[in-house]
Amino acid sequence: MLEIHGKRHRSQRMGWLRAAVLGANDGILSTSSLIVGVAASSADRGAVLTAGIAGLVAGALSMAAGEYVSVSSQRDTENADLKRERHELATDAEGELIELTGIYMQRGLDRTLARQVAEQLTANDALEAHARDELGISAINIARPVQAALASAASFAAGALLPLLVTWIVPDRLIEAIVTPASLVFLALLGAVAARTGGASMWKGSLRITFWGALAMGITAAVGALFGTMR
């Protein structure tokens, strides 16, 4: 986490926090909904656990693949922009210097100072200056596909394990009755921790994620019960 002049900036957490919360939330919600839906169809414990484990594996791999493809696309776009910027710096250095000067003027510097800043940053590392201030690409937010894929898969699996453990422990007849509130508690805690880490209201974060979790599990349970009666 970046620290400047003794100040800690929560915005530096947003990249990994978003991926971790999204993965864990999906893990808890999709696995618990799957378990509740299968249990509502009057399936036995073996079938419920099998469905839950299959959901964990499939969900983790899906999250990893989806995140890798998504972030790779972002990285490809960044590389294309950097390649174009590198070419423009090589073929029109003065034009790029004028462009950078204009950016700093738009941010409040007068023309003379903006030109001085642009010249000094260009002399130090022209591509880095344009990447950061023109394209919004920096070492902090640069796309990392493999890291994103592994983080998403791990957080999904960690979240999915929670309702699975509850399912494994409780008696067959209580799976649906206990997994649902237990998973809502897990979601509430996740929302509170995520909000706390991001500097937001813990109550709002907790209520938001719990509401949508309860809605998803309720709908899934209703579908499971409907198909259970049709057997």
Secondary structure, DSSP 4 states (H G I P E B T S, - for coil): --EETTEE-GGGGHHHHHHHHHHHHHHHHHHHHHHHHHHHTT--HHHHHHHHHHHHHHHHHHHHHHHHHHHHHHHHHHHHHHHHHHHHHHH-HHHHHHHHHHHHHHTT--HHHHHHHHHHHHHHHHHHHHIIIII---TTT---HHHHHHHHHHHHHHHHHHHHHHHHHS-GGGHHHHHHHHHHHHHHHHHHHHHHHHTS-HHHHHHHHHHHHHHHHHHHHHHHHHHHHT-
